[in-house]
């Protein structure tokens, strides 16, 4: 089994009196797309900065590509797009990538071929020799993605990669991320756009006030166990009262009905009952909750105990 | 490769500010201006006319007493002028005979003034000769040989725009002195200050811009150690000054060589001296750039440190450098007490607290001002004749040492950059 692409154990970081991270442990496997969610100030960016050696003086364990976090040798194998970044505006897109490429140790020959190619991929080929001060926010974001990928890194940290990018550009970036995954690259994604995270991430973790409060596969986390949506042929009505007598919890859901199962119940008797009534079943799906629902629910759950009065 | 990447990045940042174009433009203008300066050897008669004019300005007592040249000739013509034996008669003209009869002081002042200006005439003897006009006193001077060693030591008058705009008697010095003056005062002094001041302003944002929120993450997440990163950025800033100084000084040296025939390579050392001087200031700028991430604060602190170092150097030099003998003689001559005063004085009036403070600060602070003095001595040794250096009393500043000045400056650069690196390496971004 391969070693994790990145791993933290009991990671803690304090800025003065503020505890930014409180014992965060996580592990991301090679080739995985991992999304880290959390409110502003939850510690998401701090976690990335620790792994990249940008932030120092932390406690716990953090390893990147099998090496202790922040090691110079490892950083050459990592790409990073920071949140709210600002490029030196005296550069052009191409000259900036030349500069960063040199710092990353990319050979001159490789830079010569790679830079136009990556700028073409992010849609900046025709503006590569324009000063960055003439770029729009979306173009700067695309350039940010380009610089994170230009040296073909094994692990890519993307902090709000689609921030300021138009819908088409967002789709292109999502496609690019999925292509990178297909090339077995590991991607660590911080994003507020939960819809996007849900679309592309294999696993997510939710950070709240420096703690990892939920973590798992997206498909598993968003499945809402015991809740189904039922739809019948046009003009037909579900005999709700009859089903309630059978101890099912039924509630209208637009033109359909939502049926909640108790722990000992299955959906099969409901299907049998509908058929026995001569009704035509047209729609039956297990209801899933969106990542946004999960995120909000998680935050609500975790906030709730702190709102109770503290017993004396 | 990383070092050159930073060097190129700093160069790009400098070009973006457009200041490099301005400084190159100013250097080019200065080169063109200096290239247009013609130097004309001034005949002895014309020098004496100038002397009389200056005498009128300095001692004329509101133009009531004037001086003029009665006669001037080279006794050993056609020998080169700089090897000449000379005889000339000067007249002090008074408003009336009574004043002429009591005019011994004025005649003494003219003799003093002549000896000061014609210090290079050897064995200069003077005697009072009769005059038909009783309101005049005539002084006849004779000399045997000179203390000059070539044509270039002979007084020359510069004229701007290929001689179309002569600068007049006030500006008559040896050709070697003019080259020395341009190199030392104009280029090293005023030009150096201007370049360093511009460089302080242009390079101060280098470090704060790099450490700006949103920019620093890109840099510090690259596989390069932070102290090396800061050192590269620092060297990038120095390169700006080095390039400016190299182009300006190299160009001026070339132009002066073409115009005067004096090719003194020592002037090129000034490129390193100016860069080294800036290195001290840029270390201050770098430290405050790291601490505050503010370009404005870096500029202010750098200028404050520069001012402090300059004042300390100036006060120290004034306290410890005796008054020049010529200044003392001029003071005596103007007060009409020639030969009666005590000679040069070493600022006896400076209070002991000032002396102790200046000595202490000079001992512990970078000696940037001393570097200027040492450069002056260095250039004077290369360009001026022994006689000129004696006359200009350069040996008064001999107490300064290259080793101590450079050593203390280097130590400061090391300490300041060390602090900046430590802060940069340990700070969270």
Interface residues (C-beta under 8 A of the other chain):
Chain A: X15 X49 X52 X53 X54 X55 X56 X57 X72 X73 X74 X75 X76 X78 X80 X82 X84 X85 X86 X87 X88 X89 X90 X91 X95 X98 X99 X100 X102 X103 X104 X105 X147
Chain B: X1 X2 X4 X5 X8 X9 X12 X13 X15 X16 X209 X210 X212 X213 X214 X215 X216 X217 X218 X219 X220 X221 X222 X223 X224 X225 X426 X427 X428 X429
